[in-house]
Amino acid sequence: MPQMPRPFAHPFIYPLVRHLLRCAAALLLGLAPLAQAEAPQQQTQVPGYYRTMLGQTEVTALFDGAFNLDVQRLKNAKPEDIRQLLARMFVGTEKMQTAVNTYLINTGRHLVLVDAGGGALYGPTVGKMLANMKASGYAPEQVDTVIVTHMHGDHIAGLIDADGRATFPNATVFVAKEDHDYWLSDKVAAASPASWKRIFDGAKNTAAPYLAQNRWQTFTVGTQLVPGITAVEAHGHTPGHTAFAVESGSQRLLLWGDVVHNHAVQFRRPDVTFDFDVDPKQALATRLAIFQAVAQSGELVAGMHLPFPGIGRVRADGNGQYSWVPVEFSPLGTK
């Protein structure tokens, strides 16, 4: 019986197969470093703006940055209670990250900036508003109106650059008369705590170029700053602390400034105050009144120290407690 040939027994087949196997191994070894290559980390964040429509009005939230505040700045509650509330929301129990938000309102006739952020006053983690405004498609020269909730530095320092020049060359700045009279007063400054000296100095430096150009004006509660934007009483955190109602058609957004400094604590415990409240009792009364009103109406609100973009609604949970319900990120044109 004839013997069957062994696989690859032909003198030309075996060397060919061996060569092909060697080539395949070399190819695989050559590709291995590509599959395992380490990509360099980018260490950058996306531009900080969020855009939504309120009727026919465009609202752009601009992230100015964030800083860490000591939890001891929260008052009127036991430290262990405050830390428990912070831990409940998985945020720092010694230092609290606090966002700084500003809002750009395009009514179709006016481009209005509400608050200007901290500028160069608070270090490298704050002062991003201008860059984010440009990333959002707008230039500071296009802003014709700036409205200020109050004159603390993290809300107005962005009105000037590092050399003290006006950031918004074509804008008129509107400030509550009570805040103007308080923070620009040498007499009040002299009678205030020494730790507040830099607030008074910052207010004067910020106002200076706009006052010199006659582009600094005061208003009172109830004033319509531009069509569709009205000043709403929210005094307490500062003498003239003001919220602004933005309305378009049947829709309304309340820009409430510093009604809340920490979402983890003050929605659950609205009685907790902040050590930079000029009038803590009035600030508390304002927070309770606004919480009750917006929880009942279901209207949108926006806060300068709520987690970016700081837009959402307030839900009443009973027993004097509330919850913050942030908006969901969505494309423009959806409801």
BELJO-V468554 format. One record per residue. N is the residue number from 1. RES is the residue in three letters. PHI is phi in whole degrees, 0 to 359 (999 if undefined). OMEGA is omega in whole degrees, -180 to 180 (999 if undefined). Layout:
BEGIN
n:N res:RES phi:PHI omega:OMEGA
n:N res:RES phi:PHI omega:OMEGA
END
This chain:
BEGIN
n:1 res:MET phi:999 omega:-176
n:2 res:PRO phi:294 omega:-180
n:3 res:GLN phi:281 omega:179
n:4 res:MET phi:286 omega:-180
n:5 res:PRO phi:293 omega:177
n:6 res:ARG phi:286 omega:177
n:7 res:PRO phi:304 omega:178
n:8 res:PHE phi:58 omega:-179
n:9 res:ALA phi:284 omega:-180
n:10 res:HIS phi:296 omega:-175
n:11 res:PRO phi:301 omega:179
n:12 res:PHE phi:263 omega:-176
n:13 res:ILE phi:288 omega:-174
n:14 res:TYR phi:298 omega:177
n:15 res:PRO phi:300 omega:-180
n:16 res:LEU phi:293 omega:179
n:17 res:VAL phi:298 omega:-180
n:18 res:ARG phi:299 omega:178
n:19 res:HIS phi:295 omega:180
n:20 res:LEU phi:295 omega:179
n:21 res:LEU phi:295 omega:178
n:22 res:ARG phi:296 omega:180
n:23 res:CYS phi:295 omega:180
n:24 res:ALA phi:295 omega:179
n:25 res:ALA phi:296 omega:180
n:26 res:ALA phi:296 omega:180
n:27 res:LEU phi:295 omega:179
n:28 res:LEU phi:296 omega:178
n:29 res:LEU phi:295 omega:179
n:30 res:GLY phi:290 omega:-180
n:31 res:LEU phi:279 omega:-175
n:32 res:ALA phi:304 omega:179
n:33 res:PRO phi:299 omega:180
n:34 res:LEU phi:293 omega:-178
n:35 res:ALA phi:290 omega:-176
n:36 res:GLN phi:256 omega:-176
n:37 res:ALA phi:297 omega:179
n:38 res:GLU phi:270 omega:177
n:39 res:ALA phi:278 omega:179
n:40 res:PRO phi:293 omega:178
n:41 res:GLN phi:291 omega:-176
n:42 res:GLN phi:274 omega:176
n:43 res:GLN phi:56 omega:176
n:44 res:THR phi:228 omega:178
n:45 res:GLN phi:248 omega:177
n:46 res:VAL phi:291 omega:175
n:47 res:PRO phi:303 omega:-174
n:48 res:GLY phi:268 omega:171
n:49 res:TYR phi:217 omega:178
n:50 res:TYR phi:221 omega:-173
n:51 res:ARG phi:239 omega:176
n:52 res:THR phi:213 omega:179
n:53 res:MET phi:252 omega:174
n:54 res:LEU phi:240 omega:-172
n:55 res:GLY phi:62 omega:178
n:56 res:GLN phi:264 omega:-178
n:57 res:THR phi:260 omega:179
n:58 res:GLU phi:266 omega:179
n:59 res:VAL phi:244 omega:178
n:60 res:THR phi:242 omega:174
n:61 res:ALA phi:280 omega:-180
n:62 res:LEU phi:243 omega:-179
n:63 res:PHE phi:276 omega:178
n:64 res:ASP phi:269 omega:-180
n:65 res:GLY phi:132 omega:-180
n:66 res:ALA phi:205 omega:172
n:67 res:PHE phi:225 omega:180
n:68 res:ASN phi:261 omega:178
n:69 res:LEU phi:249 omega:176
n:70 res:ASP phi:292 omega:-179
n:71 res:VAL phi:297 omega:179
n:72 res:GLN phi:292 omega:177
n:73 res:ARG phi:286 omega:175
n:74 res:LEU phi:276 omega:-171
n:75 res:LYS phi:240 omega:173
n:76 res:ASN phi:76 omega:175
n:77 res:ALA phi:205 omega:178
n:78 res:LYS phi:294 omega:-180
n:79 res:PRO phi:306 omega:-179
n:80 res:GLU phi:291 omega:177
n:81 res:ASP phi:292 omega:179
n:82 res:ILE phi:295 omega:-179
n:83 res:ARG phi:295 omega:178
n:84 res:GLN phi:295 omega:178
n:85 res:LEU phi:292 omega:177
n:86 res:LEU phi:295 omega:180
n:87 res:ALA phi:295 omega:180
n:88 res:ARG phi:301 omega:-179
n:89 res:MET phi:258 omega:176
n:90 res:PHE phi:60 omega:174
n:91 res:VAL phi:244 omega:-173
n:92 res:GLY phi:304 omega:-180
n:93 res:THR phi:261 omega:174
n:94 res:GLU phi:242 omega:175
n:95 res:LYS phi:237 omega:-178
n:96 res:MET phi:252 omega:173
n:97 res:GLN phi:290 omega:-176
n:98 res:THR phi:235 omega:-180
n:99 res:ALA phi:288 omega:172
n:100 res:VAL phi:236 omega:-177
n:101 res:ASN phi:247 omega:171
n:102 res:THR phi:229 omega:-174
n:103 res:TYR phi:224 omega:180
n:104 res:LEU phi:252 omega:-175
n:105 res:ILE phi:248 omega:177
n:106 res:ASN phi:253 omega:-178
n:107 res:THR phi:276 omega:-173
n:108 res:GLY phi:100 omega:176
n:109 res:ARG phi:249 omega:-178
n:110 res:HIS phi:227 omega:171
n:111 res:LEU phi:250 omega:-170
n:112 res:VAL phi:245 omega:174
n:113 res:LEU phi:259 omega:177
n:114 res:VAL phi:256 omega:-173
n:115 res:ASP phi:69 omega:-172
n:116 res:ALA phi:234 omega:178
n:117 res:GLY phi:77 omega:-171
n:118 res:GLY phi:268 omega:178
n:119 res:GLY phi:54 omega:-178
n:120 res:ALA phi:266 omega:-170
n:121 res:LEU phi:276 omega:-170
n:122 res:TYR phi:238 omega:176
n:123 res:GLY phi:89 omega:-169
n:124 res:PRO phi:288 omega:-178
n:125 res:THR phi:272 omega:180
n:126 res:VAL phi:232 omega:180
n:127 res:GLY phi:101 omega:-177
n:128 res:LYS phi:265 omega:-174
n:129 res:MET phi:304 omega:-175
n:130 res:LEU phi:295 omega:178
n:131 res:ALA phi:297 omega:-180
n:132 res:ASN phi:286 omega:174
n:133 res:MET phi:298 omega:180
n:134 res:LYS phi:295 omega:178
n:135 res:ALA phi:297 omega:-179
n:136 res:SER phi:281 omega:177
n:137 res:GLY phi:108 omega:-179
n:138 res:TYR phi:243 omega:178
n:139 res:ALA phi:245 omega:-179
n:140 res:PRO phi:300 omega:179
n:141 res:GLU phi:293 omega:-179
n:142 res:GLN phi:278 omega:-179
n:143 res:VAL phi:287 omega:180
n:144 res:ASP phi:256 omega:-178
n:145 res:THR phi:219 omega:171
n:146 res:VAL phi:240 omega:178
n:147 res:ILE phi:246 omega:-174
n:148 res:VAL phi:249 omega:177
n:149 res:THR phi:290 omega:175
n:150 res:HIS phi:190 omega:-167
n:151 res:MET phi:259 omega:170
n:152 res:HIS phi:288 omega:-172
n:153 res:GLY phi:300 omega:-179
n:154 res:ASP phi:285 omega:178
n:155 res:HIS phi:243 omega:-176
n:156 res:ILE phi:233 omega:-174
n:157 res:ALA phi:298 omega:178
n:158 res:GLY phi:289 omega:176
n:159 res:LEU phi:288 omega:178
n:160 res:ILE phi:232 omega:177
n:161 res:ASP phi:269 omega:-176
n:162 res:ALA phi:296 omega:179
n:163 res:ASP phi:262 omega:177
n:164 res:GLY phi:83 omega:179
n:165 res:ARG phi:268 omega:-179
n:166 res:ALA phi:297 omega:178
n:167 res:THR phi:287 omega:-175
n:168 res:PHE phi:244 omega:-170
n:169 res:PRO phi:291 omega:-176
n:170 res:ASN phi:244 omega:-174
n:171 res:ALA phi:255 omega:167
n:172 res:THR phi:262 omega:-179
n:173 res:VAL phi:262 omega:180
n:174 res:PHE phi:248 omega:-178
n:175 res:VAL phi:230 omega:177
n:176 res:ALA phi:300 omega:-177
n:177 res:LYS phi:302 omega:-179
n:178 res:GLU phi:296 omega:178
n:179 res:ASP phi:289 omega:177
n:180 res:HIS phi:303 omega:-177
n:181 res:ASP phi:292 omega:-177
n:182 res:TYR phi:277 omega:-171
n:183 res:TRP phi:281 omega:177
n:184 res:LEU phi:257 omega:-179
n:185 res:SER phi:263 omega:176
n:186 res:ASP phi:295 omega:-179
n:187 res:LYS phi:295 omega:179
n:188 res:VAL phi:295 omega:-180
n:189 res:ALA phi:299 omega:-178
n:190 res:ALA phi:294 omega:-178
n:191 res:ALA phi:266 omega:-175
n:192 res:SER phi:266 omega:178
n:193 res:PRO phi:304 omega:-179
n:194 res:ALA phi:300 omega:-179
n:195 res:SER phi:292 omega:180
n:196 res:TRP phi:266 omega:-176
n:197 res:LYS phi:303 omega:-177
n:198 res:ARG phi:290 omega:176
n:199 res:ILE phi:292 omega:179
n:200 res:PHE phi:296 omega:179
n:201 res:ASP phi:297 omega:180
n:202 res:GLY phi:297 omega:179
n:203 res:ALA phi:297 omega:-180
n:204 res:LYS phi:295 omega:-180
n:205 res:ASN phi:295 omega:-179
n:206 res:THR phi:291 omega:-177
n:207 res:ALA phi:288 omega:-169
n:208 res:ALA phi:309 omega:-176
n:209 res:PRO phi:294 omega:180
n:210 res:TYR phi:283 omega:175
n:211 res:LEU phi:297 omega:-179
n:212 res:ALA phi:297 omega:-179
n:213 res:GLN phi:259 omega:180
n:214 res:ASN phi:58 omega:179
n:215 res:ARG phi:238 omega:179
n:216 res:TRP phi:231 omega:-177
n:217 res:GLN phi:231 omega:178
n:218 res:THR phi:254 omega:177
n:219 res:PHE phi:218 omega:175
n:220 res:THR phi:236 omega:-179
n:221 res:VAL phi:303 omega:-180
n:222 res:GLY phi:96 omega:180
n:223 res:THR phi:291 omega:171
n:224 res:GLN phi:270 omega:-175
n:225 res:LEU phi:290 omega:169
n:226 res:VAL phi:218 omega:179
n:227 res:PRO phi:306 omega:179
n:228 res:GLY phi:99 omega:180
n:229 res:ILE phi:229 omega:-174
n:230 res:THR phi:235 omega:179
n:231 res:ALA phi:285 omega:-178
n:232 res:VAL phi:240 omega:-178
n:233 res:GLU phi:299 omega:178
n:234 res:ALA phi:210 omega:-173
n:235 res:HIS phi:293 omega:176
n:236 res:GLY phi:134 omega:178
n:237 res:HIS phi:301 omega:166
n:238 res:THR phi:225 omega:-178
n:239 res:PRO phi:303 omega:-178
n:240 res:GLY phi:245 omega:-180
n:241 res:HIS phi:309 omega:-171
n:242 res:THR phi:227 omega:169
n:243 res:ALA phi:261 omega:-179
n:244 res:PHE phi:227 omega:177
n:245 res:ALA phi:268 omega:176
n:246 res:VAL phi:255 omega:-176
n:247 res:GLU phi:231 omega:176
n:248 res:SER phi:212 omega:-175
n:249 res:GLY phi:64 omega:180
n:250 res:SER phi:264 omega:-176
n:251 res:GLN phi:258 omega:-177
n:252 res:ARG phi:218 omega:175
n:253 res:LEU phi:230 omega:177
n:254 res:LEU phi:257 omega:174
n:255 res:LEU phi:273 omega:-168
n:256 res:TRP phi:258 omega:175
n:257 res:GLY phi:63 omega:-174
n:258 res:ASP phi:253 omega:174
n:259 res:VAL phi:300 omega:177
n:260 res:VAL phi:233 omega:174
n:261 res:HIS phi:257 omega:179
n:262 res:ASN phi:218 omega:-175
n:263 res:HIS phi:292 omega:-177
n:264 res:ALA phi:292 omega:-175
n:265 res:VAL phi:256 omega:-165
n:266 res:GLN phi:280 omega:171
n:267 res:PHE phi:284 omega:179
n:268 res:ARG phi:285 omega:-180
n:269 res:ARG phi:231 omega:-179
n:270 res:PRO phi:299 omega:-179
n:271 res:ASP phi:285 omega:178
n:272 res:VAL phi:286 omega:-178
n:273 res:THR phi:253 omega:-175
n:274 res:PHE phi:235 omega:-171
n:275 res:ASP phi:289 omega:175
n:276 res:PHE phi:262 omega:172
n:277 res:ASP phi:291 omega:178
n:278 res:VAL phi:294 omega:178
n:279 res:ASP phi:231 omega:-175
n:280 res:PRO phi:302 omega:-180
n:281 res:LYS phi:296 omega:179
n:282 res:GLN phi:290 omega:178
n:283 res:ALA phi:299 omega:178
n:284 res:LEU phi:294 omega:179
n:285 res:ALA phi:299 omega:178
n:286 res:THR phi:296 omega:-179
n:287 res:ARG phi:298 omega:-179
n:288 res:LEU phi:297 omega:-179
n:289 res:ALA phi:294 omega:-178
n:290 res:ILE phi:289 omega:177
n:291 res:PHE phi:305 omega:-178
n:292 res:GLN phi:298 omega:-176
n:293 res:ALA phi:293 omega:-175
n:294 res:VAL phi:283 omega:175
n:295 res:ALA phi:293 omega:179
n:296 res:GLN phi:287 omega:-177
n:297 res:SER phi:281 omega:-177
n:298 res:GLY phi:74 omega:-178
n:299 res:GLU phi:287 omega:176
n:300 res:LEU phi:291 omega:173
n:301 res:VAL phi:229 omega:176
n:302 res:ALA phi:220 omega:-178
n:303 res:GLY phi:235 omega:-176
n:304 res:MET phi:288 omega:179
n:305 res:HIS phi:237 omega:172
n:306 res:LEU phi:273 omega:-179
n:307 res:PRO phi:306 omega:-175
n:308 res:PHE phi:307 omega:7
n:309 res:PRO phi:276 omega:175
n:310 res:GLY phi:73 omega:-179
n:311 res:ILE phi:248 omega:179
n:312 res:GLY phi:178 omega:-180
n:313 res:ARG phi:226 omega:179
n:314 res:VAL phi:250 omega:178
n:315 res:ARG phi:249 omega:175
n:316 res:ALA phi:279 omega:-178
n:317 res:ASP phi:255 omega:-179
n:318 res:GLY phi:90 omega:179
n:319 res:ASN phi:57 omega:177
n:320 res:GLY phi:75 omega:-179
n:321 res:GLN phi:251 omega:-178
n:322 res:TYR phi:225 omega:175
n:323 res:SER phi:230 omega:175
n:324 res:TRP phi:267 omega:-180
n:325 res:VAL phi:243 omega:-176
n:326 res:PRO phi:289 omega:176
n:327 res:VAL phi:295 omega:173
n:328 res:GLU phi:271 omega:177
n:329 res:PHE phi:297 omega:-177
n:330 res:SER phi:210 omega:176
n:331 res:PRO phi:294 omega:175
n:332 res:LEU phi:295 omega:178
n:333 res:GLY phi:92 omega:177
n:334 res:THR phi:262 omega:-180
n:335 res:LYS phi:239 omega:999
END
